[in-house]
Amino acid sequence: MAVAVVLINRGGGAIAADPAIVEKVAKAFDTAGLDVEIELVAGGECAVRCRAIAERGDELLVVGGGDGTISAAASALVGTGTLLGILPLGTLNHFARDLGIPTNVEEAVKLIASRPERRVDVAEVNGRLFINNSAIGLYPLMVIDRDLQRVRLGRSKRLAMIVASLRTLARFNHQRLTLTINDQQARIDTPLLFVGNNEYRTDIGGAGRRESLAQGELSVYVMRKKTRRGLIAASIRALFNRSRGDDMVRIEGVERLRVSSRKQQLAVSLDGEVVRAAPPLEYRIRKRALRVIAPLQ
């Protein structure tokens, strides 16, 4: 095989936790008999670098990082001839987990060397791709507050999220949204709209996981309107993947979703990052649009 490029997010948690991770990755590829060039890139540079590698026609690109890094890479590689290999080096690796990719570096590299290829779905909103999920309402506001605390006060991610959750719940009002689901319209008042790339499990044994990334549907959940006390309880359950049947309403069979609002902008989370977007928001599933190395189902 020709020389492959391995991009690793230099600002990711793996390097902070283990400064020798680059050497371990290099050794794993050498042991597997793969000739690679390892580059460290900033998170914001990942999509640009991936796009350049795809445009020159590389057959394989390996990316190491968490969900945000892998999402950026997927955005650049969708629709190209470049195959994506994944090294799960982030704090959270939900996409890799749901694909069955090993978290151990040596095992992940062995998988890449064997090159089992799958085609999986991705989702997008107003042209912006996401591999896991998007949300409107409570969650994006919590993320904004959490990130500000981490920058200004140096708090840990966990502590900042706890504080952000309490503050957001104390001042949050329900959002009035108009949903056009495929071709049917409904008006809702909700504290949280969740849109996932394929179906998310809600049972206690597998909450937050996906059995498949190739079902060709969006996973849409609407949190029921509640009193403030009920909202706090439901939100805490949602944060710990313990939602009850009376907390969320699941909308099935969704391939296209339009979200309209009277607000000029909405805070929208995409794979844990928050952007501000002008409605209407046009969600859609892109079936089997991404080529990725993963265990065959």
Residue pairs with C-beta under 8 A, 6 or more apart in sequence:
1 34
1 35
1 59
1 60
2 35
2 58
2 59
3 35
3 36
3 37
4 34
4 35
4 36
4 37
4 58
4 59
4 60
4 61
4 62
4 85
5 36
5 37
5 39
5 53
5 58
5 61
5 62
6 25
6 29
6 36
6 37
6 38
6 39
6 62
6 63
6 64
6 87
7 39
7 40
7 41
7 46
7 49
7 50
7 61
7 62
7 63
7 64
7 73
8 14
8 15
8 21
8 22
8 25
8 38
8 39
8 40
8 41
8 63
8 64
8 65
8 87
8 89
9 15
9 40
9 41
9 42
9 43
9 46
9 64
9 65
9 66
9 69
9 89
9 90
10 40
10 41
10 42
11 42
11 43
12 43
12 64
12 65
12 66
12 69
12 89
12 90
13 66
13 89
13 90
13 91
14 21
14 64
14 65
14 89
14 90
15 21
15 22
15 40
18 24
21 89
21 105
22 38
22 40
24 105
25 38
25 64
25 87
25 105
25 109
26 36
26 38
28 105
28 106
28 108
28 109
29 35
29 36
29 109
31 106
31 109
32 109
32 110
32 112
32 113
33 113
34 109
34 112
34 113
36 62
39 49
41 49
43 65
43 68
43 69
43 72
46 63
46 65
46 69
46 72
46 73
46 76
47 72
47 73
47 75
47 76
48 76
50 61
50 63
50 72
50 73
50 75
50 76
50 77
51 76
53 61
53 82
54 61
54 76
54 77
54 80
54 81
54 82
55 80
57 81
57 82
58 82
59 81
59 82
59 83
60 82
60 83
60 85
60 112
60 115
61 73
61 77
61 82
61 83
61 84
61 85
62 84
62 85
62 86
62 87
62 112
63 69
63 70
63 73
63 84
63 85
63 86
63 87
64 86
64 87
64 88
64 89
65 87
65 89
65 90
66 88
66 89
66 90
66 91
66 92
66 93
67 90
67 92
67 93
67 94
67 95
67 131
67 132
67 271
67 272
68 90
68 271
68 272
68 273
69 90
70 84
70 86
70 90
70 95
70 96
70 131
71 95
71 129
71 130
71 131
71 132
71 270
71 271
73 84
74 84
74 122
74 129
74 131
74 290
75 128
75 129
77 84
77 290
77 291
78 122
78 129
78 286
78 289
78 290
79 289
82 291
83 115
83 117
83 291
83 292
83 293
84 290
84 291
84 292
84 293
85 112
85 292
85 293
86 95
86 96
86 99
86 101
86 108
86 292
86 293
86 294
87 105
87 108
87 109
87 112
88 96
88 97
88 101
88 102
88 103
88 108
89 105
91 157
92 272
93 101
93 103
94 132
94 208
95 131
95 132
96 103
97 103
97 209
98 209
98 210
98 213
99 118
99 120
99 213
99 292
99 294
99 295
100 294
100 295
100 297
101 108
101 111
101 293
101 294
101 295
102 108
102 111
111 293
111 294
111 295
112 293
115 293
116 293
116 294
116 295
116 296
117 291
117 292
117 293
118 214
118 291
118 292
118 293
118 294
118 296
118 297
119 214
119 288
119 289
119 290
119 291
119 292
120 213
120 214
120 288
120 290
120 292
120 294
121 197
121 198
121 213
121 214
121 215
121 216
121 285
121 286
121 287
121 288
121 289
121 290
122 129
122 130
122 131
122 197
122 285
122 286
122 289
122 290
123 129
123 130
123 131
123 134
123 195
123 196
123 197
123 218
123 283
123 284
123 285
123 286
124 130
124 283
124 284
124 286
125 134
125 195
125 268
125 270
125 277
125 281
125 282
125 283
126 277
126 281
126 282
128 270
128 275
129 286
130 197
130 270
130 271
131 197
131 271
131 290
132 196
132 197
132 271
132 272
133 194
133 195
133 196
133 197
133 200
133 219
133 269
133 271
134 194
134 195
134 196
134 268
134 269
134 270
134 271
134 283
135 192
135 193
135 194
135 195
135 268
135 269
136 175
136 177
136 192
136 193
136 259
136 266
136 267
136 268
136 269
136 281
137 172
137 175
137 190
137 191
137 192
137 193
137 223
138 168
138 169
138 172
138 191
138 192
138 223
138 235
139 192
139 194
139 269
140 267
140 268
140 269
140 274
141 164
141 168
141 172
141 267
142 161
142 164
142 165
142 168
143 164
143 269
143 272
143 273
143 274
144 164
144 267
144 274
145 160
145 163
145 164
145 167
145 168
146 157
146 160
146 161
146 163
146 164
147 160
147 274
149 155
149 160
149 163
149 164
150 156
150 157
150 160
153 160
155 163
165 235
165 236
165 239
169 228
169 231
169 232
169 235
172 191
172 231
174 189
174 190
174 191
174 225
175 189
175 190
175 191
175 193
175 261
175 266
176 187
176 188
176 189
176 261
176 262
177 187
177 188
177 189
177 190
177 193
177 259
177 260
177 261
178 185
178 186
178 187
178 188
178 259
178 260
178 261
179 185
179 186
179 187
179 188
179 193
179 222
179 251
179 257
179 258
179 259
179 260
180 256
180 257
180 258
180 260
181 220
181 251
181 254
181 256
181 257
182 253
182 254
182 255
182 256
182 257
188 222
189 225
190 222
190 223
190 224
190 225
191 223
191 225
191 226
191 231
191 235
192 221
192 222
192 223
192 235
192 238
193 220
193 221
193 222
193 223
193 259
194 200
194 219
194 220
194 221
194 222
194 223
194 248
195 218
195 219
195 220
195 257
195 283
196 210
196 218
196 219
196 220
196 221
197 210
197 213
197 218
197 219
197 285
198 210
198 212
198 213
198 214
198 215
198 217
198 218
198 219
198 285
199 210
199 211
199 212
199 215
199 217
199 219
200 208
200 209
200 210
200 219
200 221
201 207
201 208
201 209
201 210
201 211
202 241
202 243
202 248
202 250
204 242
207 241
207 242
207 243
208 241
210 219
212 297
214 287
214 288
216 255
216 285
216 287
216 288
217 252
217 253
217 254
217 255
217 285
218 254
218 255
218 257
218 283
218 284
218 285
219 250
219 254
220 250
220 251
220 254
220 257
221 248
221 249
221 250
221 251
222 248
222 249
222 251
223 234
223 238
223 247
223 248
223 249
224 234
224 246
224 247
224 248
224 249
226 234
234 243
234 244
234 247
237 243
237 244
237 247
238 247
238 248
255 284
255 285
256 282
256 283
256 284
256 285
257 282
257 283
257 284
258 280
258 281
258 282
258 283
259 266
259 279
259 280
259 281
259 283
260 279
260 280
261 279
261 280
263 279
264 278
265 276
265 277
265 278
265 279
266 276
266 277
266 278
266 279
266 281
267 274
267 275
267 276
268 274
268 275
268 276
268 277
268 281
